[in-house]
Amino acid sequence: YNMKVNVVVGGLNCIFWLVWFIFNWKQGNHIRQGVTAVLALTFSVTLELLEFTPILWSIDSHALWHLVTAPLPLLWYKFAAGDCLMLLNQSSTKSYRKEI
């Protein structure tokens, strides 16, 4: 039960993020990093759910899941930092216009 709920909630979260990325695609290059992070996360969940016998008796799906998820925080940080910089530039431009 717990795993099914987590998969549904995580899947909905990924879908909503992808919809947000589609609507905000032209805001900057940082959007691509967010899309890459979400798609890699979705792919990594399949590794966790579809367990298979270990390759050469040492590399199983859980080990590959760890390999795929390790760089995801870096990608997400680049997206978040880029989005914050874009919002900061937009807000400073608006406040500058209000002062004039």
VMD Tcl script that builds the backbone (N, CA, C; Angstrom):
set m [mol new atoms 300]
animate dup $m
set s [atomselect $m all]
$s set {name element resname resid chain x y z} {
  {N N TYR 1 A 0.822 -1.195 0.000}
  {CA C TYR 1 A 0.000 0.000 0.000}
  {C C TYR 1 A 0.869 1.263 0.000}
  {N N ASN 2 A 1.864 1.311 0.870}
  {CA C ASN 2 A 2.716 2.484 0.994}
  {C C ASN 2 A 3.457 2.772 -0.310}
  {N N MET 3 A 3.979 1.735 -0.942}
  {CA C MET 3 A 4.723 1.912 -2.191}
  {C C MET 3 A 3.806 2.431 -3.298}
  {N N LYS 4 A 2.580 1.928 -3.366}
  {CA C LYS 4 A 1.643 2.378 -4.401}
  {C C LYS 4 A 1.308 3.851 -4.224}
  {N N VAL 5 A 1.073 4.273 -3.001}
  {CA C VAL 5 A 0.759 5.676 -2.735}
  {C C VAL 5 A 1.950 6.558 -3.108}
  {N N ASN 6 A 3.153 6.152 -2.742}
  {CA C ASN 6 A 4.348 6.936 -3.070}
  {C C ASN 6 A 4.549 7.046 -4.572}
  {N N VAL 7 A 4.310 5.971 -5.308}
  {CA C VAL 7 A 4.474 6.000 -6.760}
  {C C VAL 7 A 3.435 6.923 -7.400}
  {N N VAL 8 A 2.197 6.868 -6.928}
  {CA C VAL 8 A 1.144 7.729 -7.483}
  {C C VAL 8 A 1.440 9.200 -7.193}
  {N N VAL 9 A 1.785 9.514 -5.961}
  {CA C VAL 9 A 2.075 10.901 -5.598}
  {C C VAL 9 A 3.319 11.407 -6.341}
  {N N GLY 10 A 4.347 10.598 -6.415}
  {CA C GLY 10 A 5.550 10.987 -7.149}
  {C C GLY 10 A 5.282 11.155 -8.634}
  {N N GLY 11 A 4.467 10.272 -9.206}
  {CA C GLY 11 A 4.112 10.386 -10.619}
  {C C GLY 11 A 3.329 11.654 -10.902}
  {N N LEU 12 A 2.379 11.971 -10.038}
  {CA C LEU 12 A 1.620 13.214 -10.204}
  {C C LEU 12 A 2.519 14.438 -10.069}
  {N N ASN 13 A 3.444 14.391 -9.142}
  {CA C ASN 13 A 4.391 15.479 -8.960}
  {C C ASN 13 A 5.220 15.691 -10.225}
  {N N CYS 14 A 5.713 14.601 -10.806}
  {CA C CYS 14 A 6.498 14.702 -12.042}
  {C C CYS 14 A 5.652 15.251 -13.190}
  {N N ILE 15 A 4.417 14.797 -13.305}
  {CA C ILE 15 A 3.532 15.288 -14.359}
  {C C ILE 15 A 3.289 16.788 -14.210}
  {N N PHE 16 A 3.006 17.229 -12.990}
  {CA C PHE 16 A 2.762 18.658 -12.771}
  {C C PHE 16 A 4.000 19.503 -13.061}
  {N N TRP 17 A 5.182 18.992 -12.680}
  {CA C TRP 17 A 6.407 19.723 -13.007}
  {C C TRP 17 A 6.611 19.795 -14.510}
  {N N LEU 18 A 6.362 18.705 -15.227}
  {CA C LEU 18 A 6.534 18.729 -16.680}
  {C C LEU 18 A 5.554 19.702 -17.337}
  {N N VAL 19 A 4.336 19.772 -16.834}
  {CA C VAL 19 A 3.371 20.754 -17.355}
  {C C VAL 19 A 3.872 22.169 -17.086}
  {N N TRP 20 A 4.396 22.408 -15.897}
  {CA C TRP 20 A 4.939 23.731 -15.576}
  {C C TRP 20 A 6.085 24.081 -16.518}
  {N N PHE 21 A 6.962 23.098 -16.793}
  {CA C PHE 21 A 8.086 23.332 -17.703}
  {C C PHE 21 A 7.597 23.677 -19.110}
  {N N ILE 22 A 6.528 23.021 -19.558}
  {CA C ILE 22 A 5.993 23.304 -20.892}
  {C C ILE 22 A 5.501 24.747 -20.965}
  {N N PHE 23 A 4.786 25.194 -19.947}
  {CA C PHE 23 A 4.261 26.560 -19.955}
  {C C PHE 23 A 5.346 27.617 -19.777}
  {N N ASN 24 A 6.468 27.252 -19.181}
  {CA C ASN 24 A 7.549 28.216 -18.925}
  {C C ASN 24 A 8.801 27.930 -19.731}
  {N N TRP 25 A 8.673 27.221 -20.826}
  {CA C TRP 25 A 9.826 26.747 -21.597}
  {C C TRP 25 A 10.725 27.885 -22.068}
  {N N LYS 26 A 10.161 29.005 -22.438}
  {CA C LYS 26 A 10.944 30.083 -23.048}
  {C C LYS 26 A 11.568 31.039 -22.032}
  {N N GLN 27 A 11.489 30.737 -20.766}
  {CA C GLN 27 A 12.018 31.641 -19.754}
  {C C GLN 27 A 13.528 31.562 -19.584}
  {N N GLY 28 A 14.142 30.519 -20.098}
  {CA C GLY 28 A 15.595 30.437 -19.983}
  {C C GLY 28 A 16.101 29.016 -20.133}
  {N N ASN 29 A 17.420 28.914 -20.205}
  {CA C ASN 29 A 18.050 27.599 -20.375}
  {C C ASN 29 A 17.969 26.739 -19.121}
  {N N HIS 30 A 17.707 27.360 -17.988}
  {CA C HIS 30 A 17.639 26.593 -16.744}
  {C C HIS 30 A 16.459 25.614 -16.755}
  {N N ILE 31 A 15.458 25.873 -17.572}
  {CA C ILE 31 A 14.299 24.985 -17.651}
  {C C ILE 31 A 14.724 23.596 -18.136}
  {N N ARG 32 A 15.678 23.547 -19.049}
  {CA C ARG 32 A 16.148 22.248 -19.565}
  {C C ARG 32 A 16.762 21.392 -18.459}
  {N N GLN 33 A 17.453 22.030 -17.545}
  {CA C GLN 33 A 18.043 21.272 -16.441}
  {C C GLN 33 A 16.958 20.704 -15.533}
  {N N GLY 34 A 15.896 21.447 -15.337}
  {CA C GLY 34 A 14.775 20.938 -14.551}
  {C C GLY 34 A 14.094 19.769 -15.241}
  {N N VAL 35 A 13.887 19.881 -16.545}
  {CA C VAL 35 A 13.273 18.784 -17.309}
  {C C VAL 35 A 14.155 17.543 -17.242}
  {N N THR 36 A 15.445 17.729 -17.404}
  {CA C THR 36 A 16.373 16.591 -17.338}
  {C C THR 36 A 16.322 15.922 -15.968}
  {N N ALA 37 A 16.262 16.717 -14.914}
  {CA C ALA 37 A 16.207 16.154 -13.563}
  {C C ALA 37 A 14.916 15.363 -13.352}
  {N N VAL 38 A 13.783 15.901 -13.807}
  {CA C VAL 38 A 12.503 15.217 -13.609}
  {C C VAL 38 A 12.446 13.931 -14.435}
  {N N LEU 39 A 12.916 13.979 -15.685}
  {CA C LEU 39 A 12.895 12.774 -16.520}
  {C C LEU 39 A 13.852 11.708 -15.991}
  {N N ALA 40 A 15.010 12.125 -15.493}
  {CA C ALA 40 A 15.945 11.163 -14.909}
  {C C ALA 40 A 15.370 10.547 -13.638}
  {N N LEU 41 A 14.664 11.350 -12.862}
  {CA C LEU 41 A 14.018 10.826 -11.665}
  {C C LEU 41 A 12.949 9.798 -12.039}
  {N N THR 42 A 12.177 10.107 -13.069}
  {CA C THR 42 A 11.147 9.164 -13.533}
  {C C THR 42 A 11.783 7.862 -14.000}
  {N N PHE 43 A 12.874 7.969 -14.742}
  {CA C PHE 43 A 13.589 6.776 -15.191}
  {C C PHE 43 A 14.136 5.983 -14.007}
  {N N SER 44 A 14.640 6.693 -13.011}
  {CA C SER 44 A 15.222 6.000 -11.857}
  {C C SER 44 A 14.163 5.229 -11.067}
  {N N VAL 45 A 12.931 5.726 -11.056}
  {CA C VAL 45 A 11.862 5.007 -10.354}
  {C C VAL 45 A 11.599 3.669 -11.030}
  {N N THR 46 A 11.697 3.625 -12.351}
  {CA C THR 46 A 11.512 2.339 -13.039}
  {C C THR 46 A 12.594 1.347 -12.631}
  {N N LEU 47 A 13.803 1.841 -12.392}
  {CA C LEU 47 A 14.856 0.934 -11.922}
  {C C LEU 47 A 14.521 0.372 -10.544}
  {N N GLU 48 A 13.905 1.194 -9.724}
  {CA C GLU 48 A 13.563 0.748 -8.374}
  {C C GLU 48 A 12.379 -0.226 -8.391}
  {N N LEU 49 A 11.425 0.012 -9.285}
  {CA C LEU 49 A 10.220 -0.820 -9.321}
  {C C LEU 49 A 10.413 -2.128 -10.082}
  {N N LEU 50 A 11.161 -2.093 -11.166}
  {CA C LEU 50 A 11.347 -3.279 -11.996}
  {C C LEU 50 A 12.660 -3.960 -11.643}
  {N N GLU 51 A 12.648 -4.648 -10.564}
  {CA C GLU 51 A 13.874 -5.308 -10.111}
  {C C GLU 51 A 14.244 -6.437 -11.059}
  {N N PHE 52 A 15.534 -6.612 -11.265}
  {CA C PHE 52 A 16.023 -7.690 -12.115}
  {C C PHE 52 A 17.206 -8.361 -11.437}
  {N N THR 53 A 17.534 -9.520 -11.939}
  {CA C THR 53 A 18.646 -10.259 -11.344}
  {C C THR 53 A 19.949 -9.492 -11.577}
  {N N PRO 54 A 20.861 -9.584 -10.655}
  {CA C PRO 54 A 22.109 -8.828 -10.773}
  {C C PRO 54 A 22.913 -9.200 -12.011}
  {N N ILE 55 A 23.510 -8.188 -12.621}
  {CA C ILE 55 A 24.399 -8.388 -13.756}
  {C C ILE 55 A 25.765 -8.752 -13.189}
  {N N LEU 56 A 26.309 -9.842 -13.650}
  {CA C LEU 56 A 27.597 -10.349 -13.150}
  {C C LEU 56 A 27.588 -10.519 -11.637}
  {N N TRP 57 A 26.452 -10.824 -11.076}
  {CA C TRP 57 A 26.250 -11.078 -9.652}
  {C C TRP 57 A 26.662 -9.909 -8.756}
  {N N SER 58 A 26.717 -8.699 -9.327}
  {CA C SER 58 A 27.130 -7.574 -8.486}
  {C C SER 58 A 26.329 -6.295 -8.715}
  {N N ILE 59 A 25.814 -6.073 -9.914}
  {CA C ILE 59 A 25.109 -4.828 -10.208}
  {C C ILE 59 A 23.629 -5.137 -10.389}
  {N N ASP 60 A 22.831 -4.723 -9.413}
  {CA C ASP 60 A 21.392 -4.955 -9.515}
  {C C ASP 60 A 20.675 -3.630 -9.763}
  {N N SER 61 A 19.356 -3.685 -9.834}
  {CA C SER 61 A 18.580 -2.481 -10.154}
  {C C SER 61 A 18.717 -1.415 -9.069}
  {N N HIS 62 A 18.847 -1.819 -7.825}
  {CA C HIS 62 A 18.982 -0.847 -6.741}
  {C C HIS 62 A 20.328 -0.114 -6.826}
  {N N ALA 63 A 21.379 -0.822 -7.203}
  {CA C ALA 63 A 22.687 -0.180 -7.377}
  {C C ALA 63 A 22.640 0.832 -8.527}
  {N N LEU 64 A 21.973 0.469 -9.619}
  {CA C LEU 64 A 21.830 1.402 -10.736}
  {C C LEU 64 A 20.962 2.599 -10.350}
  {N N TRP 65 A 19.972 2.366 -9.488}
  {CA C TRP 65 A 19.134 3.460 -9.008}
  {C C TRP 65 A 19.985 4.484 -8.264}
  {N N HIS 66 A 20.891 4.002 -7.416}
  {CA C HIS 66 A 21.787 4.909 -6.703}
  {C C HIS 66 A 22.688 5.666 -7.672}
  {N N LEU 67 A 23.150 4.994 -8.707}
  {CA C LEU 67 A 24.017 5.625 -9.695}
  {C C LEU 67 A 23.281 6.738 -10.443}
  {N N VAL 68 A 22.029 6.495 -10.803}
  {CA C VAL 68 A 21.252 7.485 -11.558}
  {C C VAL 68 A 20.834 8.657 -10.676}
  {N N THR 69 A 20.471 8.404 -9.430}
  {CA C THR 69 A 19.956 9.477 -8.578}
  {C C THR 69 A 21.048 10.351 -7.957}
  {N N ALA 70 A 22.292 9.911 -7.982}
  {CA C ALA 70 A 23.365 10.695 -7.343}
  {C C ALA 70 A 23.524 12.099 -7.933}
  {N N PRO 71 A 23.505 12.293 -9.259}
  {CA C PRO 71 A 23.696 13.655 -9.789}
  {C C PRO 71 A 22.422 14.502 -9.829}
  {N N LEU 72 A 21.275 13.938 -9.495}
  {CA C LEU 72 A 20.018 14.679 -9.622}
  {C C LEU 72 A 19.938 15.928 -8.749}
  {N N PRO 73 A 20.424 15.925 -7.516}
  {CA C PRO 73 A 20.376 17.172 -6.739}
  {C C PRO 73 A 21.170 18.303 -7.389}
  {N N LEU 74 A 22.266 17.982 -8.072}
  {CA C LEU 74 A 23.043 19.021 -8.756}
  {C C LEU 74 A 22.252 19.626 -9.910}
  {N N LEU 75 A 21.588 18.772 -10.682}
  {CA C LEU 75 A 20.757 19.273 -11.774}
  {C C LEU 75 A 19.615 20.128 -11.238}
  {N N TRP 76 A 18.962 19.658 -10.181}
  {CA C TRP 76 A 17.842 20.404 -9.617}
  {C C TRP 76 A 18.309 21.733 -9.032}
  {N N TYR 77 A 19.501 21.748 -8.420}
  {CA C TYR 77 A 20.042 22.990 -7.873}
  {C C TYR 77 A 20.309 23.990 -8.995}
  {N N LYS 78 A 20.863 23.520 -10.119}
  {CA C LYS 78 A 21.115 24.424 -11.248}
  {C C LYS 78 A 19.810 25.008 -11.768}
  {N N PHE 79 A 18.769 24.171 -11.837}
  {CA C PHE 79 A 17.462 24.679 -12.259}
  {C C PHE 79 A 16.946 25.717 -11.267}
  {N N ALA 80 A 16.969 25.393 -9.979}
  {CA C ALA 80 A 16.426 26.292 -8.960}
  {C C ALA 80 A 17.207 27.608 -8.907}
  {N N ALA 81 A 18.528 27.524 -9.000}
  {CA C ALA 81 A 19.345 28.744 -8.976}
  {C C ALA 81 A 19.073 29.591 -10.210}
  {N N GLY 82 A 18.957 28.953 -11.376}
  {CA C GLY 82 A 18.654 29.694 -12.598}
  {C C GLY 82 A 17.291 30.342 -12.536}
  {N N ASP 83 A 16.318 29.652 -11.971}
  {CA C ASP 83 A 14.978 30.219 -11.851}
  {C C ASP 83 A 14.979 31.393 -10.878}
  {N N CYS 84 A 15.695 31.269 -9.775}
  {CA C CYS 84 A 15.795 32.371 -8.812}
  {C C CYS 84 A 16.475 33.590 -9.437}
  {N N LEU 85 A 17.533 33.368 -10.213}
  {CA C LEU 85 A 18.210 34.486 -10.863}
  {C C LEU 85 A 17.292 35.169 -11.872}
  {N N MET 86 A 16.519 34.384 -12.611}
  {CA C MET 86 A 15.583 34.951 -13.568}
  {C C MET 86 A 14.520 35.789 -12.848}
  {N N LEU 87 A 13.973 35.261 -11.761}
  {CA C LEU 87 A 12.968 36.000 -10.993}
  {C C LEU 87 A 13.563 37.263 -10.368}
  {N N LEU 88 A 14.800 37.176 -9.897}
  {CA C LEU 88 A 15.469 38.347 -9.324}
  {C C LEU 88 A 15.665 39.422 -10.377}
  {N N ASN 89 A 16.093 39.028 -11.577}
  {CA C ASN 89 A 16.269 40.000 -12.658}
  {C C ASN 89 A 14.940 40.633 -13.050}
  {N N GLN 90 A 13.883 39.853 -13.086}
  {CA C GLN 90 A 12.567 40.401 -13.419}
  {C C GLN 90 A 12.082 41.371 -12.346}
  {N N SER 91 A 12.264 41.011 -11.086}
  {CA C SER 91 A 11.763 41.882 -10.009}
  {C C SER 91 A 12.586 43.157 -9.911}
  {N N SER 92 A 13.886 43.088 -10.135}
  {CA C SER 92 A 14.709 44.299 -10.044}
  {C C SER 92 A 14.400 45.225 -11.217}
  {N N THR 93 A 14.048 44.675 -12.365}
  {CA C THR 93 A 13.669 45.501 -13.501}
  {C C THR 93 A 12.344 46.199 -13.221}
  {N N LYS 94 A 11.392 45.495 -12.630}
  {CA C LYS 94 A 10.090 46.082 -12.315}
  {C C LYS 94 A 10.218 47.168 -11.252}
  {N N SER 95 A 11.028 46.921 -10.215}
  {CA C SER 95 A 11.170 47.927 -9.165}
  {C C SER 95 A 11.899 49.151 -9.705}
  {N N TYR 96 A 12.807 48.948 -10.623}
  {CA C TYR 96 A 13.507 50.077 -11.237}
  {C C TYR 96 A 12.510 50.910 -12.031}
  {N N ARG 97 A 11.606 50.279 -12.744}
  {CA C ARG 97 A 10.611 51.012 -13.530}
  {C C ARG 97 A 9.655 51.798 -12.628}
  {N N LYS 98 A 9.339 51.261 -11.450}
  {CA C LYS 98 A 8.438 51.941 -10.529}
  {C C LYS 98 A 9.090 53.218 -9.982}
  {N N GLU 99 A 10.406 53.187 -9.797}
  {CA C GLU 99 A 11.101 54.345 -9.250}
  {C C GLU 99 A 11.158 55.482 -10.250}
  {N N ILE 100 A 11.148 55.173 -11.521}
  {CA C ILE 100 A 11.237 56.222 -12.561}
  {C C ILE 100 A 9.890 56.833 -12.666}
}
mol reanalyze $m
mol bondsrecalc $m
mol representation Tube
mol addrep $m
